Amino acid sequence: MRRSENNDQAASKLGSRLDDNLTQLRSLYQDCFDVVFHEFRYGKSVRAALVYIAGLSNIDEINRMILQSAGKTEPPEKGSGIDAYRPIVPVSSTHPVSTPNDVVKEVSDGNPVLLVDGETGGLAVALASWDQRSVQEPEAEAVVRGPREGFIETLQVNTAMLRRKLKTPSLKMRTMTIGKFSQTQVVIAYLDGVADPGLLSEMEQRLKRIQIDGILETGYIQEMIEDNPMSPFPLLQTTERPDIAAAHLLEGRIVLLVEGTPLTLIAPVSFFSFLQSAEDYYQSFYFGTAIRWLRYLFTLIALIGPSLYVAIITFHQEMIPTTLLLSMAKSRELIPFPALVEALLMEVTFEALREAGVRLPKQVGAAVSIVGALVIGQAAISAGLVSSPMVMVVAVTGIASFMIPHYTMGIAIRIIRFPMMLLAGFLGFYGLILGTLFLLTHLFSLRSFGVPYMAPVATTEKTGLKDVLVRAPLWNMRIRPHFTGRWNKYRQQPGSSYQVRRRGGPK
């Protein structure tokens, strides 16, 4: 009953009597010690009050720009309206509020609200200020060549960093509030004239359907709006780098920025987006292509490396050269477990060590994971639990998994590795082929906001293939590679430097 009364009060209008408005707000903020109700006077006659949350508002600016000048300022005539107080509040951004709900929203964002006796409504003053982390290089997406800045937990800083990359009014940012209690602000960023309007409409509809108590990280939103949330593969890309977000905006995609987290969401994406790095485009296309092929090779090893070893050792020994087969047989003659049990034992141990290294403090995490792997591997070989070739296979597989640029795709590959090993252990190559066919069928059936997950391979679009198996020269990628429509098809117009050189250069 009390909750419904509070909801009714929050939805009602603010009146002209200051005492009634303060009573309503105090009842909403009952047992909230950090909410400050500071009463003062304009001149000698007009009563007023500031409502703000300690720690979210700039106390020094409140004292200097509002409270110190209030007693010396002649207030407007009573009944002039709350807008009449804007000229005597020397703050660049102010706007009126009319309901207790509006007051709660502004105060929660750090903006003090000015209430004046005799005036209906209130005036929100942009004096938000709180401690925030400085801009640093993202540790999970480090590059040798490229910008060193990354998003932080403050939404205004993140939008400003994106504006610095794309200095155009075509960069649009729509805001939305999600979460009944958290009231988390979400920004939908896109390039007008480049992004497909249908994609933008679909994104807004999916976000509006989210009805949840709170949004604490982008993972909440990602799980709610994915086309197939039951798939282990990520259908939305996350990044902490403004340059990557800007690059995807230029390709016609949409970027979601969420208050309170440095990770942004990008939609739509394809499987090959997760195997590309920002550094591919900052170096020569020869190096970018070579590194990309190396990345594809080691991704395949990370997926089926242990499964291939288990299948060959268990069912297809004739594929191994005789000399190597004798050496492997000698190393396995005292091992009490079959190859499948060996692989599962070592893979689970390696994953545990990797997870422990992530969770431990940085000073000891790396040392524990490296020393632990060496000690446990050598101890397992000495105890006769696993063979030396198996330790080598697991070590190479672990190194291969670190080649995947995006953490979410790396987790998916690591999870799928275990059922592939079980199929190879029970059915040999037949099981490995069966698992691969099932995996490819699943990948080709996925969609990311309606876009085929295996595009452009699934759609056989020539322009998109220039940035999948190879990284074509930038001057050769004239057509925008997004697959959500033909909006603003060309990103390079005739007359680029390469075409000028082909015509013979300046005469």
C-alpha positions in Angstrom: 0.0 0.0 0.0 2.8 2.4 0.9 4.6 1.6 -2.4 1.5 2.5 -4.5 1.2 5.8 -2.5 4.8 6.6 -3.4 4.2 5.9 -7.0 1.1 8.2 -7.1 3.1 10.9 -5.4 6.0 10.5 -7.9 3.6 10.8 -10.9 1.7 13.8 -9.6 2.6 17.4 -10.6 4.7 19.7 -8.5 2.6 22.4 -6.9 3.4 26.1 -6.2 3.8 25.6 -2.4 7.4 24.8 -1.5 6.5 23.0 1.8 4.1 20.6 -0.1 6.8 19.8 -2.7 9.4 19.2 -0.1 7.1 16.9 1.8 6.4 14.8 -1.3 10.1 14.6 -2.1 11.1 13.7 1.5 8.6 10.9 1.6 10.1 9.5 -1.6 13.6 9.8 -0.2 12.8 8.5 3.2 15.8 6.8 4.8 18.2 8.2 2.2 20.8 10.0 4.3 22.8 11.2 1.2 20.0 13.2 -0.3 20.3 16.9 0.8 17.4 19.3 1.1 19.0 22.7 1.5 16.6 25.6 2.1 17.6 29.2 1.6 16.2 32.6 0.5 16.4 34.8 -2.6 16.7 38.3 -1.3 14.9 38.5 2.0 11.5 37.3 1.1 11.4 34.4 -1.4 12.0 30.9 0.1 13.7 28.4 -2.1 15.3 24.9 -1.7 18.0 22.9 -3.5 17.6 19.1 -3.7 20.7 17.1 -4.6 22.7 13.9 -3.7 26.0 14.3 -2.0 28.8 12.9 -4.1 27.0 13.3 -7.4 26.8 17.1 -7.5 29.5 19.7 -7.4 29.2 21.2 -4.0 31.8 23.9 -4.6 29.9 25.1 -7.7 26.6 25.0 -5.9 28.0 27.2 -3.1 29.7 29.6 -5.5 27.1 30.0 -8.3 23.8 29.6 -6.4 23.9 29.9 -2.7 26.5 32.7 -2.2 24.7 35.0 -4.7 21.1 34.1 -3.6 21.0 36.6 -0.7 22.3 39.4 -2.8 20.1 38.8 -5.8 16.7 40.4 -6.3 14.2 37.7 -7.2 11.6 38.0 -10.0 8.1 38.9 -9.1 6.1 36.1 -7.5 4.1 34.1 -10.1 6.5 34.9 -12.9 7.2 31.2 -13.5 10.2 29.0 -12.8 11.8 30.0 -16.1 12.2 33.6 -14.7 14.9 32.2 -12.4 17.2 31.1 -15.3 18.9 34.5 -15.7 19.8 34.6 -12.0 21.3 31.1 -12.0 24.6 31.5 -13.8 24.8 28.0 -15.2 25.0 27.3 -19.0 22.5 24.4 -18.9 19.2 24.5 -17.0 15.7 23.1 -17.8 12.4 22.9 -16.0 11.0 19.8 -14.3 7.3 19.4 -13.5 6.8 16.1 -11.6 8.6 14.4 -8.6 9.6 11.7 -11.1 11.5 14.3 -13.1 13.1 15.5 -9.9 14.2 12.0 -9.0 15.7 11.4 -12.5 17.7 14.7 -12.5 18.9 14.3 -8.9 20.0 10.8 -9.7 22.0 12.1 -12.6 23.8 14.5 -10.3 21.8 17.7 -11.4 20.5 19.7 -8.4 16.9 20.8 -8.6 15.9 24.3 -7.6 12.4 24.7 -6.0 10.9 28.1 -5.3 7.9 29.0 -3.2 5.1 30.3 -5.3 6.4 28.9 -8.6 5.0 25.7 -10.1 7.6 23.0 -10.9 11.4 23.2 -10.5 14.6 24.0 -12.3 17.3 21.4 -12.9 20.8 22.8 -12.9 23.6 21.0 -14.8 26.2 20.8 -11.9 26.8 17.0 -11.9 30.3 15.9 -10.8 31.6 12.6 -9.5 34.9 10.7 -9.4 35.7 8.9 -12.6 38.5 6.7 -14.0 40.9 8.4 -16.3 41.1 7.5 -20.0 43.5 4.5 -20.4 44.5 2.0 -23.0 42.2 -1.1 -23.0 44.1 -4.0 -21.6 42.0 -6.6 -23.5 42.4 -4.9 -26.9 46.0 -3.7 -26.9 47.7 -2.8 -30.2 51.2 -2.2 -31.3 50.2 0.6 -33.7 47.1 2.6 -33.1 45.3 4.9 -30.6 45.9 4.2 -26.9 42.6 5.5 -25.6 39.6 3.5 -24.4 36.1 4.1 -23.2 35.5 4.5 -19.5 32.4 4.1 -17.3 31.1 7.7 -17.8 28.7 8.0 -20.7 29.4 11.7 -21.4 33.1 11.0 -21.8 32.4 8.1 -24.1 30.1 10.1 -26.4 32.7 12.9 -26.5 35.5 10.4 -27.5 33.2 9.2 -30.3 32.6 12.7 -31.5 36.3 13.4 -31.6 36.6 10.5 -34.1 33.7 11.5 -36.3 33.4 15.3 -36.4 30.1 15.5 -38.3 26.5 16.4 -37.5 25.5 13.2 -39.3 26.6 11.2 -36.2 23.3 10.9 -34.4 22.9 9.8 -30.8 19.5 8.9 -29.5 19.0 8.3 -25.7 16.8 5.8 -23.9 16.4 4.9 -20.3 16.2 1.2 -19.4 15.8 -0.4 -15.9 13.0 0.2 -13.4 15.4 0.9 -10.5 18.7 1.5 -12.2 17.3 4.0 -14.7 20.4 3.3 -16.9 20.9 5.7 -19.8 21.6 4.0 -23.2 22.7 5.8 -26.3 22.1 4.6 -29.8 24.8 6.0 -32.0 24.6 5.8 -35.8 25.6 7.7 -39.0 22.6 9.3 -40.6 22.5 8.5 -44.3 24.8 5.5 -43.8 23.0 3.2 -41.4 19.9 1.4 -42.6 16.7 3.1 -41.2 15.2 -0.4 -40.9 18.1 -1.5 -38.7 17.7 1.5 -36.5 14.0 0.9 -36.1 14.5 -2.7 -35.2 17.1 -1.8 -32.6 14.8 0.7 -30.9 11.9 -1.8 -30.8 14.0 -4.5 -29.2 15.4 -2.0 -26.6 11.8 -0.8 -25.8 10.7 -4.4 -25.1 13.3 -4.8 -22.3 11.4 -4.6 -19.0 13.9 -5.4 -16.2 14.8 -4.0 -12.7 18.3 -2.9 -13.6 21.0 -2.8 -16.3 24.4 -3.0 -14.8 26.5 -3.9 -17.9 26.1 -4.3 -21.6 25.8 -8.1 -21.2 22.3 -7.6 -19.8 21.2 -5.8 -23.0 23.1 -8.2 -25.3 21.3 -11.2 -23.9 18.0 -9.5 -24.3 18.2 -8.4 -27.9 20.3 -11.2 -29.6 18.5 -13.1 -32.4 19.5 -16.4 -30.9 20.5 -16.1 -27.2 20.9 -19.9 -26.9 23.8 -20.0 -29.3 27.3 -20.1 -27.7 28.6 -17.7 -30.4 28.3 -14.0 -29.7 25.9 -12.2 -32.1 26.9 -8.7 -31.0 30.4 -7.4 -30.8 31.8 -5.6 -27.8 34.7 -3.2 -27.7 36.4 -0.6 -25.5 38.1 1.2 -28.3 36.6 4.4 -29.8 38.4 3.8 -33.1 36.8 0.4 -33.6 33.4 1.8 -32.7 33.9 4.6 -35.3 35.1 2.2 -37.9 31.9 0.2 -37.5 29.8 3.3 -37.7 31.4 4.1 -41.0 30.3 0.7 -42.2 26.7 1.4 -41.5 26.4 -0.4 -38.2 24.9 0.8 -34.9 26.8 1.3 -31.6 25.2 1.1 -28.2 26.8 3.0 -25.3 25.6 2.2 -21.8 26.1 4.3 -18.7 28.4 2.6 -16.1 30.5 0.4 -18.4 33.4 0.9 -20.8 32.2 -1.8 -23.1 30.0 -0.8 -26.1 27.8 -3.1 -28.3 28.0 -3.2 -32.1 25.3 -4.6 -34.3 25.0 -6.3 -36.7 28.2 -8.3 -37.0 29.4 -11.5 -38.7 31.6 -14.4 -37.6 34.6 -12.9 -39.4 34.2 -9.6 -37.5 35.5 -11.4 -34.4 38.7 -12.6 -36.2 39.6 -9.1 -37.2 41.7 -6.6 -35.3 42.0 -2.8 -35.5 45.7 -3.2 -36.2 44.9 -5.0 -39.4 44.0 -1.7 -41.0 46.9 0.4 -39.4 49.6 -1.6 -41.1 50.3 -2.5 -44.7 47.7 -4.8 -46.3 50.4 -7.4 -46.9 51.1 -7.7 -43.1 47.3 -7.5 -42.4 46.5 -10.3 -44.7 49.4 -12.5 -43.4 48.4 -12.0 -39.8 44.8 -12.7 -40.6 45.6 -16.0 -42.3 47.7 -16.9 -39.2 44.8 -16.0 -37.0 42.4 -18.3 -39.0 44.9 -21.2 -38.8 45.3 -21.0 -35.1 41.6 -20.5 -34.5 41.1 -23.8 -36.3 43.8 -25.4 -34.2 42.2 -24.0 -31.0 38.9 -25.6 -32.1 39.9 -29.1 -33.3 43.6 -29.5 -32.3 43.0 -31.9 -29.3 40.1 -33.6 -31.1 42.3 -34.4 -34.1 45.0 -35.8 -31.8 42.5 -38.0 -29.9 40.9 -39.3 -33.1 44.3 -40.2 -34.7 45.7 -41.8 -31.5 42.5 -43.8 -30.8 41.3 -44.9 -34.2 43.6 -43.9 -37.0 47.2 -44.8 -36.0 48.0 -45.7 -39.6 48.1 -42.0 -40.4 51.1 -41.5 -38.2 54.6 -42.2 -39.6 56.1 -45.3 -38.2 59.0 -43.7 -36.4 56.8 -41.1 -34.8 54.2 -43.8 -33.9 56.9 -45.9 -32.1 58.0 -42.8 -30.2 54.5 -41.9 -29.1 53.7 -45.5 -28.2 56.8 -45.5 -26.0 55.7 -42.4 -24.2 52.2 -43.8 -23.7 53.0 -47.4 -22.6 52.7 -46.6 -18.9 49.7 -44.2 -19.2 46.7 -45.8 -17.5 44.1 -43.6 -19.3 42.9 -43.5 -22.9 43.7 -40.5 -25.0 40.3 -38.9 -24.5 40.6 -39.0 -20.7 44.1 -37.5 -21.0 42.9 -34.7 -23.2 39.9 -33.9 -21.0 42.1 -33.9 -17.9 44.7 -31.6 -19.3 42.2 -29.2 -21.0 40.2 -28.8 -17.8 43.4 -28.2 -15.8 44.6 -25.6 -18.4 41.2 -23.8 -18.3 41.3 -23.7 -14.5 44.8 -22.2 -14.5 43.8 -19.6 -17.1 40.7 -18.6 -15.1 42.8 -18.5 -11.9 45.3 -16.2 -13.6 42.5 -13.8 -14.7 40.9 -13.6 -11.2 44.1 -13.3 -9.2 45.8 -9.9 -8.7 48.0 -8.8 -11.7 51.2 -9.1 -9.7 50.7 -12.8 -9.1 48.2 -13.8 -11.7 50.6 -14.2 -14.7 53.2 -16.0 -12.5 50.7 -18.5 -11.1 49.3 -19.4 -14.6 52.7 -19.9 -16.2 54.4 -21.6 -13.2 51.3 -23.6 -12.5 51.2 -24.9 -16.1 54.9 -25.8 -16.1 54.8 -27.5 -12.7 51.6 -29.4 -13.2 52.5 -30.5 -16.7 55.9 -31.8 -15.6 54.4 -33.5 -12.5 51.7 -35.1 -14.6 54.3 -36.5 -17.0 56.5 -37.8 -14.2 53.6 -39.4 -12.4 52.6 -41.2 -15.6 49.1 -39.6 -15.8 49.6 -38.0 -19.2 52.1 -38.4 -22.0 54.5 -35.7 -23.3 52.7 -35.4 -26.8 49.4 -34.7 -25.0 51.0 -31.9 -23.0 52.4 -30.4 -26.2 49.1 -30.6 -27.9 47.3 -28.9 -25.0 50.0 -26.2 -24.8 49.8 -25.4 -28.5 46.0 -25.3 -28.3 46.1 -22.9 -25.4 48.5 -20.6 -27.3 46.3 -20.8 -30.4 43.2 -19.6 -28.3 45.1 -16.5 -27.4 45.3 -15.5 -31.1 41.6 -14.8 -31.2 41.3 -11.0 -30.8 37.9 -10.9 -29.1 37.4 -12.5 -25.7 33.8 -13.6 -26.2 34.6 -15.5 -29.4 37.5 -17.1 -27.6 35.2 -18.4 -24.9 32.9 -19.9 -27.5 35.7 -21.7 -29.2 37.0 -23.0 -25.9 33.5 -24.3 -24.9 32.9 -26.1 -28.2 36.3 -27.8 -28.0 35.0 -30.2 -25.4 32.1 -31.7 -27.3 34.3 -32.0 -30.3 36.8 -34.0 -28.2 34.0 -36.3 -27.0 32.8 -37.0 -30.6 36.4 -37.6 -31.7 37.0 -39.9 -28.7 34.0 -42.1 -29.4 33.7 -42.0 -33.2 37.1 -40.9 -34.5 37.2 -38.9 -37.7 33.5 -39.7 -38.3 32.7 -37.9 -35.1 35.0 -35.0 -35.9 33.4 -34.6 -39.4 29.9 -34.9 -37.8 30.6 -32.3 -35.3 32.1 -30.0 -37.9 29.0 -30.3 -40.1 26.7 -29.6 -37.2 28.8 -26.6 -36.2 28.8 -25.2 -39.8 25.0 -25.8 -40.1 24.5 -23.9 -36.8 26.8 -21.0 -37.9 25.0 -20.6 -41.3 21.6 -20.6 -39.6 22.5 -17.7 -37.3 21.5 -14.1 -37.8 22.6 -10.9 -36.3 19.8 -8.4 -36.6 18.7 -10.2 -39.7 22.1 -10.3 -41.3 23.6 -13.8 -42.0 26.2 -14.6 -39.4 28.6 -16.1 -42.0 28.3 -13.1 -44.4 29.8 -12.3 -46.8 30.7 -15.9 -47.4 27.1 -17.0 -47.0 25.9 -14.3 -49.4 28.9 -14.5 -51.8 29.1 -10.8 -52.0 32.2 -9.8 -53.9 32.7 -6.4 -52.1 32.5 -8.0 -48.7 35.0 -10.7 -49.6 37.7 -8.1 -49.9 37.8 -7.8 -46.2 37.4 -11.4 -45.1 40.0 -13.9 -46.4 42.4 -11.0 -47.3 42.7 -7.4 -46.2 42.5 -5.6 -49.5 44.3 -2.2 -49.9 42.2 0.7 -48.6 42.2 2.4 -52.0 40.6 -0.8 -53.4 37.7 -0.9 -50.9 35.5 1.8 -52.5 32.2 0.1 -51.6 30.9 0.1 -48.0 31.0 -3.5 -46.7 27.9 -3.5 -44.6 25.0 -5.9 -45.4 22.0 -4.1 -44.0 21.1 -2.2 -47.2 22.5 -0.1 -50.0 22.4 3.2 -48.0 25.3 5.4 -49.1 27.0 2.6 -51.0 30.3 4.3 -51.8 32.8 5.4 -49.1 35.4 6.5 -51.6 34.7 8.7 -54.6 36.6 8.6 -57.9 39.7 10.8 -57.6 41.5 9.0 -54.8 45.3 9.2 -54.6 45.8 5.8 -56.2 43.5 6.5 -59.1 45.3 9.8 -59.7 48.6 8.0 -59.8 47.2 5.5 -62.3 46.3 8.3 -64.6 49.8 9.5 -64.6 49.8 12.0 -61.7 49.9 15.7 -62.0 51.1 17.1 -65.4 
